[in-house]
Amino acid sequence: MEELKKRAEHLKKDVAQAAERIKIEELRKKFNDLQAQMAKPDFWQDKKHAMEVSKEASQLLESYQPWEGLQKQVAYISELTAISDESMKNDLSTQLSMLETRYEGLKKDLRFQGPYDDHDVILSIYAGAGGTDAQDWAQMLLRMYTRWAETHGIKITTIDQSAGEEAGLKSVTLKIDSGNFLYGKLAGEHGVHRLVRLSPFNADHLRQTSFAKVEIMPLIDRPGEVDIDEKDLKIDVFRSGGHGGQSVN
């Protein structure tokens, strides 16, 4: 049982550190504040605001609730191992292993601490150099992201799509939402993707290199989330020269 006690205490310490890292108390307090807003009788009078608050509350709950549940379960197992009942050893070992596996799964989300990592995503794919092969490559990428979303129960909506001349796509823009840390998980996909293959569109079946650009942008719902430096703004002012428009900027 001593080995089980050590494992339980070690896991308890790791989970506590992770909970502190995600600021679980702040998340819980913010969720409770939002719930108080949602409980007001006039909450749904402004439907747009109500939807935003509801969505934020849901995201907060998904962020801290799994860790809160894990903390309670680990604390309970730790108390049981302290009893030192040998008849419970095998059962406790099995439960502890399950909690350790669950912790390892949740721990992956700790990588996503960026300012927009928990945001939904606007994903765009553009066929690059390579003609029809590049357009086919763009469609292959679309299928890959669509299947990934479907596998993980994530909602994907097509905003705009331009078909290729012979096959594939010239461009497509998607909205990906209803998932955890979507921008954090997909940000690494941003950039130019290259495919080298024997072209099915070439009569001589030659080796072809195709390119497609993938853009990943966080979906910003509130203007206050974005800081725009005035130095980055370019403002052009024109003076009208036509009749009836003199001296009008």
Secondary structure per residue as TSV (DSSP state, phi and psi in degrees):
chain	resnum	aa	ss	phi	psi
A	1	M	-	360.0	-23.4
A	2	E	H	-61.2	-39.1
A	3	E	H	-64.4	-40.1
A	4	L	H	-64.6	-40.3
A	5	K	H	-59.8	-44.5
A	6	K	H	-63.3	-43.6
A	7	R	H	-62.0	-43.5
A	8	A	H	-65.5	-42.6
A	9	E	H	-67.9	-38.8
A	10	H	H	-64.2	-44.0
A	11	L	H	-65.8	-41.1
A	12	K	H	-59.3	-41.7
A	13	K	H	-66.5	-43.7
A	14	D	H	-63.4	-42.8
A	15	V	H	-65.7	-40.1
A	16	A	H	-63.1	-41.9
A	17	Q	H	-65.1	-39.6
A	18	A	H	-65.9	-42.3
A	19	A	H	-62.6	-38.1
A	20	E	H	-68.0	-37.0
A	21	R	H	-65.2	-38.8
A	22	I	T	-85.0	0.3
A	23	K	T	58.4	58.2
A	24	I	H	-62.0	-34.1
A	25	E	H	-66.2	-40.3
A	26	E	H	-65.6	-40.7
A	27	L	H	-64.2	-42.6
A	28	R	H	-64.0	-42.8
A	29	K	H	-63.9	-42.5
A	30	K	H	-64.5	-39.2
A	31	F	H	-63.8	-42.9
A	32	N	H	-63.7	-37.1
A	33	D	H	-64.1	-41.7
A	34	L	H	-67.8	-37.6
A	35	Q	H	-64.3	-35.0
A	36	A	H	-64.6	-39.0
A	37	Q	H	-63.3	-43.8
A	38	M	H	-67.6	-21.3
A	39	A	T	-83.0	-9.2
A	40	K	S	-70.4	143.2
A	41	P	T	-60.1	-32.6
A	42	D	T	-96.1	14.5
A	43	F	G	-57.7	-41.6
A	44	W	G	-89.1	9.0
A	45	Q	G	-67.7	-37.4
A	46	D	S	-102.0	93.3
A	47	K	H	-63.9	-38.9
A	48	K	H	-62.6	-47.7
A	49	H	H	-64.2	-39.2
A	50	A	H	-63.3	-40.5
A	51	M	H	-65.3	-39.8
A	52	E	H	-63.8	-44.1
A	53	V	H	-65.7	-42.5
A	54	S	H	-62.3	-42.1
A	55	K	H	-65.5	-43.3
A	56	E	H	-62.9	-41.5
A	57	A	H	-62.8	-40.9
A	58	S	H	-63.4	-42.3
A	59	Q	H	-65.2	-40.4
A	60	L	H	-63.4	-42.5
A	61	L	H	-62.6	-41.7
A	62	E	H	-67.8	-25.2
A	63	S	H	-76.0	-41.3
A	64	Y	H	-108.4	-23.5
A	65	Q	H	-60.8	-43.1
A	66	P	H	-60.0	-38.3
A	67	W	H	-70.4	-38.3
A	68	E	H	-62.4	-45.0
A	69	G	H	-63.9	-40.2
A	70	L	H	-65.3	-40.8
A	71	Q	H	-57.5	-46.5
A	72	K	H	-64.2	-42.5
A	73	Q	H	-67.7	-39.9
A	74	V	H	-67.1	-40.3
A	75	A	H	-62.1	-39.5
A	76	Y	H	-66.0	-44.9
A	77	I	H	-63.7	-38.9
A	78	S	H	-61.8	-39.8
A	79	E	H	-65.7	-38.8
A	80	L	H	-68.3	-39.2
A	81	T	H	-66.4	-27.5
A	82	A	H	-68.8	-21.0
A	83	I	H	-70.1	-26.0
A	84	S	-	60.7	42.0
A	85	D	-	-90.7	107.6
A	86	E	G	-60.8	-28.0
A	87	S	G	-66.7	-19.2
A	88	M	G	-97.4	-1.1
A	89	K	H	-56.3	-51.3
A	90	N	H	-64.3	-42.8
A	91	D	H	-64.8	-42.8
A	92	L	H	-65.9	-37.8
A	93	S	H	-63.2	-41.4
A	94	T	H	-64.3	-46.3
A	95	Q	H	-64.5	-39.4
A	96	L	H	-65.4	-39.0
A	97	S	H	-62.9	-40.3
A	98	M	H	-63.4	-40.6
A	99	L	H	-69.3	-35.7
A	100	E	H	-65.2	-40.2
A	101	T	H	-65.2	-41.0
A	102	R	H	-64.3	-40.0
A	103	Y	H	-62.5	-43.6
A	104	E	H	-61.4	-36.4
A	105	G	H	-68.4	-43.9
A	106	L	H	-69.7	-30.5
A	107	K	H	-61.6	-26.3
A	108	K	G	-61.8	-31.7
A	109	D	G	-70.7	-15.7
A	110	L	G	-67.6	-17.8
A	111	R	G	-68.5	-22.6
A	112	F	-	-97.0	83.4
A	113	Q	-	-117.7	9.9
A	114	G	S	-71.0	163.2
A	115	P	T	-63.0	-25.2
A	116	Y	T	-118.8	7.2
A	117	D	T	-59.6	-27.8
A	118	D	T	-91.8	7.3
A	119	H	S	-84.9	158.4
A	120	D	-	-71.0	175.7
A	121	V	E	-130.8	142.3
A	122	I	E	-106.3	117.2
A	123	L	E	-113.7	127.8
A	124	S	E	-123.8	141.1
A	125	I	E	-124.3	130.4
A	126	Y	E	-126.6	126.4
A	127	A	E	-67.2	135.8
A	128	G	-	-108.9	-142.5
A	129	A	S	-67.3	138.7
A	130	G	S	131.6	4.7
A	131	G	H	58.7	-133.9
A	132	T	H	-62.0	-35.6
A	133	D	H	-62.4	-40.0
A	134	A	H	-66.5	-38.6
A	135	Q	H	-67.7	-36.3
A	136	D	H	-67.7	-38.1
A	137	W	H	-64.2	-38.8
A	138	A	H	-62.0	-40.7
A	139	Q	H	-69.7	-34.2
A	140	M	H	-62.9	-40.8
A	141	L	H	-64.6	-40.0
A	142	L	H	-59.6	-45.1
A	143	R	H	-62.1	-39.0
A	144	M	H	-63.0	-48.2
A	145	Y	H	-68.0	-36.6
A	146	T	H	-64.4	-43.8
A	147	R	H	-68.7	-35.4
A	148	W	H	-61.5	-44.1
A	149	A	H	-64.3	-44.7
A	150	E	H	-62.7	-41.0
A	151	T	H	-62.4	-34.1
A	152	H	T	-99.6	11.1
A	153	G	T	66.4	33.1
A	154	I	-	-102.3	137.9
A	155	K	E	-78.8	135.3
A	156	I	E	-132.9	129.4
A	157	T	E	-126.4	132.4
A	158	T	E	-83.3	122.7
A	159	I	E	-91.6	-43.2
A	160	D	E	-153.4	144.9
A	161	Q	E	-150.8	134.2
A	162	S	E	-123.2	117.0
A	163	A	E	-74.3	151.8
A	164	G	-	-73.9	165.4
A	165	E	S	-71.2	-40.9
A	166	E	S	-109.8	-40.5
A	167	A	S	-159.7	165.4
A	168	G	S	72.9	-154.3
A	169	L	E	-133.1	142.2
A	170	K	E	-80.7	-41.0
A	171	S	E	-162.8	158.3
A	172	V	E	-154.9	143.3
A	173	T	E	-126.0	130.6
A	174	L	E	-124.5	151.3
A	175	K	E	-109.5	125.4
A	176	I	E	-117.9	120.5
A	177	D	E	-146.5	-174.8
A	178	S	S	65.3	38.7
A	179	G	S	-143.6	168.2
A	180	N	S	-90.7	134.2
A	181	F	S	50.3	45.5
A	182	L	H	-64.1	-46.2
A	183	Y	H	-64.7	-39.9
A	184	G	H	-60.7	-38.6
A	185	K	H	-76.7	-30.6
A	186	L	H	-100.5	-10.7
A	187	A	G	-56.9	-33.3
A	188	G	G	-68.0	-13.7
A	189	E	G	-80.5	-12.0
A	190	H	-	-64.7	130.0
A	191	G	E	138.2	-170.6
A	192	V	E	-93.3	128.7
A	193	H	E	-106.7	134.6
A	194	R	E	-115.5	140.6
A	195	L	E	-127.2	128.3
A	196	V	E	-116.8	122.8
A	197	R	E	-158.7	169.6
A	198	L	E	-78.5	117.1
A	199	S	-	-67.8	127.1
A	200	P	T	-78.9	-7.6
A	201	F	T	-103.2	3.8
A	202	N	-	-106.8	127.2
A	203	A	T	-60.6	-30.3
A	204	D	T	-90.9	0.8
A	205	H	-	55.6	46.4
A	206	L	-	-85.1	161.2
A	207	R	E	-70.1	130.2
A	208	Q	E	-129.9	136.7
A	209	T	E	-106.8	126.5
A	210	S	E	-123.1	151.6
A	211	F	E	-128.4	147.6
A	212	A	E	-146.1	138.6
A	213	K	E	-99.5	133.9
A	214	V	E	-115.6	126.2
A	215	E	E	-111.2	129.3
A	216	I	E	-118.2	118.9
A	217	M	E	-127.6	139.7
A	218	P	E	-70.7	142.3
A	219	L	-	-83.3	110.3
A	220	I	-	-94.8	117.7
A	221	D	-	-89.9	-32.2
A	222	R	-	-117.5	125.6
A	223	P	G	-56.0	-29.8
A	224	G	G	-64.8	-15.6
A	225	E	G	-75.8	-15.3
A	226	V	-	-111.6	129.2
A	227	D	-	-100.4	119.0
A	228	I	-	-109.8	117.1
A	229	D	-	-73.4	130.3
A	230	E	G	-59.2	-25.6
A	231	K	G	-68.0	-20.7
A	232	D	G	-88.0	-5.2
A	233	L	-	-88.8	139.0
A	234	K	-	-116.5	119.4
A	235	I	-	-117.5	119.9
A	236	D	-	-104.7	132.9
A	237	V	-	-119.2	129.2
A	238	F	-	-120.0	145.9
A	239	R	-	-109.1	125.5
A	240	S	-	-67.7	143.9
A	241	G	-	-119.5	-0.5
A	242	G	S	-82.1	168.7
A	243	H	T	-64.1	135.0
A	244	G	T	83.1	-1.6
A	245	G	-	-128.0	17.1
A	246	Q	T	-61.3	142.7
A	247	S	T	61.9	23.5
A	248	V	-	-103.6	125.3
A	249	N	-	-84.0	360.0
